[in-house]
Amino acid sequence: IDIKTLRGVTNGVTTIDPGYKNTGSCESAITFLNGEEGVLRYRGYAIEDLAEKAEFLEVAYLLIFGELPSKSELEKFHSDIKEHSHVDEDLKKILDGFPKSAHPMGVLSSLTSALVAFNPSSVNVESEEDMYNAIVRILAKFPVLTAWAYRKRVGRPLDYGDDSLGYVDNFLKMMFKKPNGDYNSNKTVVDALDKLLILHADHEQNCSTSTVRMVGSAHTGLFASLSAGINALWGPLHGGANQAVIEMLEAIKEDGGDTHKFMQKAKDKEDPFRLMGFGHRVYKNFDPRAKIIKKSADEVLANLGVEDPVLDIAKGLEKEALEDSYFVDRKLYPNVDFYSGIIYRAMGIPVEMFTAMFALGRLPGWIAQWREMRLRKEPIGRPRQVYVGETHRDFKPVEDR
Ligand code: ACO
């Protein structure tokens, strides 16, 4: 049924659906998700296959342009990205204005928004060529800004990457290279991050993606739409959960490791505490990404020789939840954020950067969804409401109130 017919059928009646639990906001050919069966596919390819066999940049290309790239297409894509990996030095002055304690997500959304001023040609993008130019620029500059947000926090010099490296390895070098330039590329770490970024790359109409599409539907440019998406992702009920999970696991450890006590707390409706990293709006079965990440956590920690007691606490919580009728009845399973933080931490990425890592992974998905929305010439997003406030009131001058 098309929208004009639907309006005729409903005769202007507005449906109310808080949280859009049953409302589709668009048609999309990017990501398929079946929450009952625990299935996730990008452009028809199973997430398990992509995580195992593809590289992040290939997946980014797939999501954005719809097909896996040929070798030469991938090389051109990567070289176009490298060409734009410099960031205007004046942007450092904006970064300098932030206190060191500023949360990296706030810094990233501000810098991404500020990029608009330094790249005015990225604003009015109508043709596919304009879009491509904006896309390669942001894919190039966002890892630089993410690394800068981290380095500013730890008081290290801000620098650029190394074009001879792959996209993910280059990002890790920008993050961790010593002031003398030393950096030891570690295949376990590069592969693990590549996989995590692929798993986070898109997830259909989640809160941040819907935000990007909504803001972009006003024909706001790509960078400003992405900046809005970064802010949406920051929230602890969304991407911010990966930071909240580690903080929760640490709190359980500090408290003596009694997982049962925290399970009871999560079930108590008087207590606002929720088991972070559990539950999902769409998955009512295992989140397929969580399965891959759990396996990866075991492998990465073993390869790096890291022992992290919170991994055992996490596994204990999961085991207990799977046997607890509260979680079973509500179909609450570990989500993508439950084990990812344990891997980030083993790689040396600090907790406050976890959600920024999620943003780096989600970037191609946001871009793909923004591009699709523009190419489909979708109308401006503008939900209705049901008004429940006062009816007409007569105005009284201030001296009579
Ligand atoms: N711990 C305890 N109870 C929970 C949890 C949880 N983590 N999640 C949901 N519930 C309960 C709710 O209290 C509610 O119980 P009720 O039926 O007795 O009222 C029921 O399960 C349904 O929960 P809703 O909040 O209605 O589900 P919704 O789809 O709106 O929320 C969400 C999904 C936000 C992910 C929720 O499960 C949650 O807050 N989880 C913890 C935060 C988290 O991990 N977020 C990351 C999600 S993945 C991502 O964004 C990348």
Boltz pocket constraint, residues with backbone or C-beta under 6 A from the ligand:
constraints:
  - pocket:
      binder: B
      contacts: [[A, 19], [A, 236], [A, 237], [A, 238], [A, 239], [A, 241], [A, 266], [A, 267], [A, 273], [A, 274], [A, 275], [A, 276], [A, 277], [A, 278], [A, 279], [A, 280], [A, 281], [A, 282], [A, 330], [A, 332], [A, 335], [A, 336], [A, 337]]
      max_distance: 6.0
